[in-house]
Amino acid sequence: MLSLKNKYIKIIVLIFIVLLFTKIDFRFKTDITCCSDDYDYFIHAETIAQDFDFDYTNQLEGFEEERFNKVKTAPKGFIGSGLLASPFIFIGNQLDSIFGEISNNHVNFKILFYSFSSYFYFLLSIFLIYKSTLHLDFKITTFKTLLYISGSGVIYYFFERYSMTHAYEVFASSLIIYFSAAFYSTNRNMYAFMIPLSVFIGFEIKWIHFYFFALPFLIKCIKKSEFKLYKNTFFKASSALFLFAHFLSTKLIYGVYTINWHYVYYNYENNDVQNYFNNGFTSPKFYITNIKNVFIHFYTQEFGLFYFQPITFVIIFGSLIYLMYSILTKRNVLIASLFFLLSWQEFAISLIWTSPASSYGFRYLMNLAPLGLVFFCYILKNYKFKYLDYYLLTFSLFSILSVLFFETTEYTQLSLDATLNSFGDYSKYTQRYYLSGIFESLLILDSYLKIFTTSFLGMFVFKALVDILSLEGLNSTLNSLGLPISNEKFQILLIRLDETELIFFGISFMLCTLFAYLIFRFLNIQDNIKN
């Protein structure tokens, strides 16, 4: 009886955490409008789920010049995350047709279910990467798997900015690692066939993740497997099929056969990579600047990897140290080289852009979290480096906390005007002193009020109070308690809550509860899990 009671207590705590972290900012709407990266990925999913085609003219009407418009009108963002999210929009559309108008144009089920798509793929990510560690004969708990992946900062991109690709990138990386580890453990044809599919999914999310193609070879080296993937007939057939699928999709969407991300993403001549190398590639200053930028990425207050993306820091910095150690000792040089090359291919992209990318964290590097976990497990197994585990435990918890306090006060908000960032560039949406801003915000009451008010937890509480006390009664009660109620956004929120039907809140609560319950189930998976 006591164990059953503890089970329910744990589930309730998890539900509370999920409700507190899930934000309403990008969910209390009925559409995502042009023009942003969020919008690009959304209309990919929308045209597949609603129109069953790759014709974006109805989505981009009036904004053709703002996105890709060289041969056809299309989004600049790539199709992968939209393809994965489209079933959720389809479900949301069916519920909208069943229940009809549930608010005064404030919310709908299409956006609600689309926003929970990334939750589903995050769950799959942690499950797959955990199973991968078992195939690779590593030992790590489900709790640490969840904590270290969550501590990469990727949770911000489903709790709030759900229409961005980063949760899907983590899923794709986990999927490739899982199918590779499973194949090199079992030599089953099914896994051989699925490896090209997983690489296809990952590449379609972002055409710059070339390291995805080399992940299976790294897994083979770690596993020390005798199985030869390249000789497998199912692997060859699958590779040909999904290579064809990529070029067919680019022709249907963009009107051309291409793998050139720059051609699609820019409507003007601005080759970042070419300019990067042309600006002094042979000059000593080029190398000095980039070495400085490496350390800025690691230790800047502005989302430095050491503090805010510890598992990413471990793979980027650790793979460099491990490579030098392997060369000196002449041991495991191939594996060390692969860890270094695969992680630094992504890191090089971030070095070129020299920006935290106008949102939470160095988001271009979050896809490295699954590879970082594999690297951590490999180092721990072979070198017993326990202090690395202590570091990840401490700073992963801190990273998760920092997501909760992001943009709660002026100390953690991104600038709306061009401001000097950590790299010495002027840009919008930067916060040069985010690390110290976290500690400032911990001491400010308003930060806690904003966390509560903008969360699903606050949404449910205020909806209940509005229905019980009425708008006027709730405002009067809050005012008598000395709480600030004059904020215009807060009053608009109360009106929207009052005008929204209970069915929306009921289904929202069910989705959050399901997510929390599945996390609970994952945390209780036995270490000897089998296929």
C-alpha positions in Angstrom: 0.0 0.0 0.0 2.9 2.3 0.8 4.6 1.7 -2.5 1.3 2.4 -4.3 1.0 5.7 -2.4 4.5 6.6 -3.3 3.8 5.9 -6.9 0.9 8.3 -7.0 2.8 11.0 -5.2 5.6 10.7 -7.8 3.1 11.0 -10.6 1.5 14.0 -9.0 4.9 15.7 -8.6 5.7 15.0 -12.2 2.4 16.4 -13.4 3.0 19.6 -11.3 6.5 20.0 -12.9 5.1 19.5 -16.4 2.3 22.0 -15.8 4.8 24.5 -14.4 7.2 24.2 -17.3 4.6 24.2 -20.1 4.1 27.7 -21.3 1.0 29.4 -22.7 2.9 32.2 -24.6 3.0 30.4 -28.0 -0.1 28.2 -27.3 -2.8 30.7 -26.7 -3.4 31.3 -30.4 -5.2 29.8 -33.4 -2.4 30.1 -35.9 1.3 30.7 -36.4 1.8 33.7 -38.7 4.5 34.7 -41.1 7.4 35.3 -41.0 9.8 33.3 -38.8 11.5 29.9 -38.6 8.6 28.7 -36.4 6.3 29.6 -39.2 8.2 27.7 -41.9 8.2 24.5 -40.0 4.6 24.9 -39.0 3.3 25.4 -42.6 5.2 22.3 -43.7 3.2 20.3 -41.2 0.0 22.2 -42.1 0.1 21.6 -45.8 0.8 17.9 -45.3 -2.0 17.5 -42.7 -4.6 19.7 -44.2 -3.9 20.0 -48.0 -2.1 16.6 -48.5 0.3 18.3 -50.9 3.4 20.5 -51.1 1.7 23.6 -52.5 2.3 26.5 -50.1 0.5 29.2 -52.0 -2.5 29.3 -49.6 -0.1 29.4 -46.6 2.2 32.1 -48.0 -0.3 34.2 -49.8 0.9 37.8 -49.5 4.3 36.8 -48.1 5.8 35.2 -51.2 8.8 37.5 -51.2 9.6 36.9 -47.6 10.4 33.2 -48.0 11.9 30.9 -50.7 10.7 32.2 -54.1 13.3 31.3 -56.7 11.4 28.6 -58.6 8.4 27.9 -56.5 6.9 29.6 -53.4 7.9 27.6 -50.4 9.2 27.8 -46.8 12.9 28.5 -46.2 13.0 26.0 -43.4 13.3 22.3 -44.2 10.6 19.7 -44.2 11.7 17.1 -41.6 10.1 18.4 -38.4 6.9 19.3 -40.3 6.7 15.7 -41.7 7.0 14.4 -38.1 4.5 16.9 -36.7 1.8 16.6 -39.4 -0.1 13.7 -37.7 -0.6 15.8 -34.6 -2.0 18.7 -36.7 -4.3 16.2 -38.4 -5.6 15.0 -35.0 -6.1 18.6 -33.9 -8.0 19.5 -37.0 -10.4 16.5 -36.4 -11.1 17.7 -32.9 -11.7 21.2 -34.1 -14.3 19.9 -36.6 -15.9 17.8 -33.9 -16.1 20.5 -31.1 -16.4 23.6 -33.3 -15.7 27.0 -31.8 -14.3 26.5 -28.3 -13.2 30.1 -27.7 -13.5 33.6 -29.1 -10.7 32.9 -31.6 -8.1 32.5 -28.8 -7.2 28.8 -29.0 -7.9 25.7 -31.0 -6.9 22.0 -31.0 -4.8 22.3 -34.1 -2.2 24.5 -32.4 -2.5 22.6 -29.1 -1.8 19.2 -30.6 0.9 20.6 -32.8 2.6 22.0 -29.7 2.6 18.6 -28.1 4.2 16.9 -31.0 7.7 17.7 -29.8 6.8 16.2 -26.3 6.1 12.9 -28.0 9.4 12.9 -29.9 11.3 13.9 -26.8 9.9 10.9 -25.0 10.9 8.7 -27.9 14.4 10.3 -27.8 15.2 9.5 -24.2 13.7 6.0 -24.5 15.8 5.2 -27.7 19.0 6.7 -26.4 18.6 4.7 -23.2 18.0 1.4 -25.1 21.1 2.3 -27.2 23.3 2.4 -24.1 22.1 -1.1 -23.2 23.0 -2.4 -26.7 26.4 -0.8 -26.3 26.9 -2.4 -22.9 27.0 0.9 -21.0 25.6 1.5 -17.6 23.5 4.6 -16.9 20.2 5.0 -15.1 17.0 6.2 -16.7 17.0 9.2 -14.3 20.5 10.3 -15.5 19.5 9.8 -19.1 16.5 12.0 -18.7 18.4 14.6 -16.6 21.4 14.9 -18.9 19.3 15.2 -22.1 16.9 17.7 -20.5 19.9 19.7 -19.2 21.0 20.3 -22.8 18.5 23.1 -23.0 16.3 21.3 -25.5 13.3 21.2 -23.1 12.8 24.9 -23.8 12.0 24.0 -27.4 9.0 21.9 -26.5 7.8 23.5 -23.3 7.7 26.9 -25.1 9.2 27.3 -28.6 7.6 24.0 -29.8 7.6 24.9 -33.5 11.4 25.0 -33.7 13.3 21.9 -34.8 15.6 21.2 -31.9 13.6 18.6 -30.1 13.2 16.8 -33.4 16.9 17.0 -34.1 17.6 15.3 -30.7 15.0 12.6 -31.7 16.7 12.0 -35.1 20.1 11.7 -33.5 18.8 9.2 -30.9 17.0 7.3 -33.7 20.2 6.9 -35.7 22.2 5.8 -32.7 19.5 3.3 -31.6 19.1 1.6 -35.0 22.9 1.5 -35.4 23.5 0.0 -32.0 20.7 -2.5 -32.5 22.0 -3.6 -35.9 25.6 -4.0 -34.7 24.3 -6.0 -31.7 21.9 -8.3 -33.7 22.7 -8.1 -37.4 19.0 -8.0 -38.1 17.8 -6.9 -41.6 15.1 -4.7 -40.1 17.6 -2.5 -38.4 19.8 -2.3 -41.5 16.8 -1.1 -43.4 15.9 1.5 -40.7 19.3 3.1 -40.5 19.0 5.0 -43.8 15.4 6.0 -42.9 16.7 7.5 -39.6 19.5 9.4 -41.4 16.9 10.6 -44.0 14.7 11.9 -41.2 17.6 13.7 -39.5 18.9 15.2 -42.7 15.5 16.5 -43.7 15.1 18.3 -40.4 18.3 20.3 -41.1 20.5 19.8 -44.2 23.6 20.8 -42.3 23.8 17.7 -40.0 26.3 15.8 -42.2 27.7 14.0 -39.1 24.4 12.0 -39.0 25.8 10.0 -42.0 28.9 8.9 -39.9 27.1 8.1 -36.7 26.5 4.4 -37.7 30.3 3.9 -38.3 31.1 5.4 -34.9 28.6 3.0 -33.2 30.2 0.1 -35.1 33.7 1.1 -33.7 32.4 1.5 -30.2 30.6 -1.9 -30.3 33.6 -3.5 -32.0 31.1 -5.4 -34.2 32.1 -7.8 -37.0 28.8 -7.2 -38.9 29.2 -5.3 -42.2 26.4 -2.9 -42.8 27.5 -1.8 -46.2 27.1 -5.4 -47.5 23.5 -5.7 -46.3 21.0 -5.8 -49.2 18.3 -4.2 -47.1 20.7 -1.3 -46.2 21.5 -0.8 -49.9 17.8 -0.8 -50.9 16.9 1.5 -48.1 19.7 3.9 -49.0 18.6 4.1 -52.6 15.0 4.6 -51.6 15.6 7.4 -49.2 18.2 9.1 -51.5 15.4 9.1 -54.1 12.9 10.4 -51.5 15.1 13.4 -50.7 15.5 14.6 -54.2 11.9 14.0 -55.0 10.9 16.1 -52.0 13.1 19.0 -53.0 11.7 18.9 -56.5 8.1 18.9 -55.2 8.8 21.7 -52.6 11.4 23.9 -54.2 11.2 23.0 -57.9 14.8 21.8 -58.1 16.9 18.7 -57.2 19.4 19.9 -54.6 21.2 19.2 -51.3 22.5 22.8 -51.0 21.0 24.3 -47.9 22.3 27.7 -48.7 20.4 27.8 -52.0 17.1 27.2 -50.2 17.6 29.2 -47.0 18.8 32.5 -48.5 17.1 34.6 -51.1 20.2 36.7 -51.5 23.9 36.2 -52.0 25.3 35.6 -48.5 27.5 32.6 -48.2 28.4 32.5 -44.5 30.9 29.7 -44.9 32.7 31.2 -47.9 32.9 34.6 -46.2 34.2 32.9 -43.0 37.2 31.3 -44.8 37.8 34.2 -47.2 38.2 36.7 -44.3 41.7 35.8 -43.4 41.9 32.0 -43.6 45.7 32.2 -44.0 46.0 34.9 -41.3 47.2 34.2 -37.7 44.4 36.6 -36.6 41.8 34.1 -38.0 43.0 31.4 -35.7 43.4 33.6 -32.7 39.9 34.9 -33.2 38.4 31.4 -33.4 40.3 30.1 -30.4 38.9 33.1 -28.5 35.4 32.3 -29.8 35.8 28.7 -28.7 36.3 29.8 -25.1 33.5 32.3 -25.4 31.2 29.5 -26.3 32.4 27.5 -23.4 32.4 30.1 -20.6 30.4 33.2 -21.6 27.6 34.3 -19.2 25.5 34.4 -22.3 24.4 30.8 -22.3 27.9 29.4 -22.0 28.0 25.6 -22.7 29.8 24.8 -19.5 26.8 26.2 -17.4 23.8 25.8 -19.6 24.5 22.8 -21.9 26.8 20.5 -19.9 26.3 17.4 -22.0 27.1 19.4 -25.1 30.2 20.9 -23.4 31.3 17.3 -22.5 31.2 16.1 -26.1 32.8 19.2 -27.6 35.6 19.9 -25.1 35.9 16.3 -23.9 36.4 14.9 -27.4 39.2 17.3 -28.0 41.0 16.3 -24.8 40.3 12.6 -25.5 41.7 12.9 -29.0 45.0 14.4 -27.8 45.2 11.8 -25.1 44.6 9.0 -27.6 47.2 10.3 -30.0 49.8 10.5 -27.1 49.0 7.0 -25.8 48.3 5.5 -29.3 45.1 4.0 -28.0 41.6 4.2 -29.5 42.7 6.9 -31.9 40.0 6.0 -34.5 37.1 6.3 -31.9 38.6 9.5 -30.4 38.9 11.0 -33.9 35.3 10.2 -34.8 33.9 11.7 -31.6 36.0 14.8 -32.3 35.2 15.2 -36.0 31.4 14.5 -35.6 30.9 17.0 -32.7 33.2 19.6 -34.1 31.5 19.6 -37.5 28.5 21.0 -35.7 30.6 23.2 -33.4 32.2 24.8 -36.5 28.8 26.0 -37.7 28.2 27.7 -34.4 31.7 29.3 -34.6 30.8 30.7 -38.0 27.6 32.3 -36.8 29.0 33.6 -33.5 25.6 34.1 -31.9 23.5 32.3 -29.4 20.8 32.5 -32.2 18.3 34.9 -30.7 16.6 32.5 -28.3 17.5 30.2 -25.4 21.0 28.8 -25.5 23.3 27.8 -28.3 20.5 26.0 -30.0 22.4 24.9 -33.1 24.4 22.6 -30.8 21.5 20.9 -28.9 21.3 18.1 -31.4 24.7 16.9 -30.0 23.1 15.8 -26.7 22.5 12.1 -27.6 26.1 11.9 -29.0 27.3 13.6 -25.8 25.5 11.0 -23.7 27.2 8.2 -25.7 30.5 9.8 -25.2 30.0 10.3 -21.5 29.0 6.6 -21.1 32.0 5.5 -23.1 34.4 7.6 -21.1 32.9 6.4 -17.8 33.0 2.8 -18.8 36.6 2.8 -20.0 38.2 5.4 -17.7 36.1 5.5 -14.6 36.1 9.3 -14.6 33.5 9.8 -11.8 34.0 13.6 -11.5 32.4 14.0 -14.9 29.2 12.4 -13.6 29.2 14.9 -10.6 29.6 17.8 -13.0 26.8 16.7 -15.2 24.4 16.1 -12.3 25.0 19.5 -10.9 24.9 21.6 -14.0 22.1 19.7 -15.7 19.9 20.6 -12.8 21.1 24.2 -13.0 20.4 24.3 -16.7 16.8 23.0 -16.2 16.3 25.7 -13.6 17.6 28.4 -15.9 15.0 27.4 -18.5 12.3 28.0 -16.0 13.6 31.5 -15.2 14.3 32.5 -18.9 12.7 35.9 -19.7 11.1 36.3 -16.2 12.9 39.6 -15.4 14.9 42.2 -17.1 18.0 40.3 -16.1 17.1 37.2 -18.1 15.2 38.8 -20.9 16.6 39.1 -24.4 17.1 42.6 -25.8 14.6 43.9 -28.3 17.1 46.4 -29.7 20.6 45.7 -31.2 22.9 45.1 -28.2 26.6 44.1 -27.9 26.7 40.3 -27.5 29.5 38.1 -26.1 31.3 37.9 -29.4 31.5 41.7 -29.8 28.7 41.9 -32.4 25.6 44.1 -32.2 22.4 42.0 -32.6 18.9 41.9 -31.3 17.6 39.2 -28.9 20.8 38.9 -26.8 21.4 38.8 -23.1 25.1 39.2 -22.4 24.8 38.6 -18.6 22.3 35.8 -18.5 24.3 33.7 -15.9 24.4 36.4 -13.2 20.8 37.4 -14.3 19.6 34.0 -13.2 20.9 34.6 -9.6 19.4 38.1 -9.7 16.0 36.7 -10.8 16.0 34.1 -8.0 15.7 37.0 -5.5 12.8 38.8 -7.3 9.2 37.9 -6.4 7.9 39.0 -9.9 9.9 36.3 -11.5 8.0 33.6 -9.6 4.7 35.3 -10.4 5.5 35.3 -14.1 6.6 31.7 -14.0 3.2 30.8 -12.5 1.1 33.1 -14.5 2.5 32.1 -17.9 2.4 28.3 -17.2 -0.3 25.7 -17.7 -0.4 25.4 -14.0 -1.4 29.0 -13.7 -3.8 28.7 -16.6 -5.7 25.9 -14.9 -5.8 27.7 -11.5 -7.0 31.0 -13.0 -9.6 29.3 -15.2 -11.0 27.6 -12.1 -11.1 30.9 -10.2 -12.7 32.8 -13.1 -15.4 30.2 -13.4 -16.0 30.1 -9.6 -15.7 33.9 -8.8 -16.3 35.5 -12.2 -13.9 38.0 -13.7 -14.9 40.9 -11.5 -14.9 38.7 -8.3 -11.4 37.3 -9.1 -10.0 40.8 -9.8 -11.5 42.1 -6.5 -10.0 39.2 -4.6 -6.6 39.5 -6.1 -6.6 43.3 -5.5 -7.6 42.8 -1.8 -4.5 40.5 -1.4 -2.3 43.2 -2.7 -1.3 41.4 -5.9 -0.6 43.4 -9.1 -3.7 43.0 -11.4 -3.3 46.1 -13.5 -1.0 44.4 -16.0 -2.8 44.6 -19.4 -1.5 41.2 -20.6 -2.8 39.6 -17.4 -6.2 41.1 -17.9 -6.3 39.9 -21.5 -5.3 36.4 -20.3 -8.2 36.3 -17.8 -10.7 37.4 -20.5 -9.4 34.7 -22.9 -9.6 32.1 -20.1 -13.2 33.1 -19.4 -14.2 32.8 -23.0 -12.6 29.4 -23.6 -14.7 26.2 -23.2 -13.8 23.7 -20.6 -13.1 21.0 -23.2 -9.9 22.7 -24.2 -8.6 22.7 -20.6 -9.7 19.1 -20.1 -7.8 17.9 -23.2 -4.8 20.1 -22.3 -4.7 18.5 -18.8 -4.9 15.0 -20.3 -2.0 15.7 -22.6 0.2 17.0 -19.8 -0.8 14.1 -17.5 0.0 11.6 -20.2 3.4 13.1 -20.7 4.1 13.1 -17.0 2.9 9.5 -16.7 5.1 8.3 -19.5 8.1 10.0 -17.9 7.2 8.1 -14.7 7.1 4.9 -16.7 10.4 5.6 -18.3 12.1 6.3 -15.0 10.9 2.9 -13.7 12.2 0.9 -16.6 14.4 -2.0 -15.4 18.0 -1.8 -16.3 17.8 -5.2 -17.9 15.3 -4.1 -20.5 15.3 -6.3 -23.6 14.1 -5.9 -27.2 
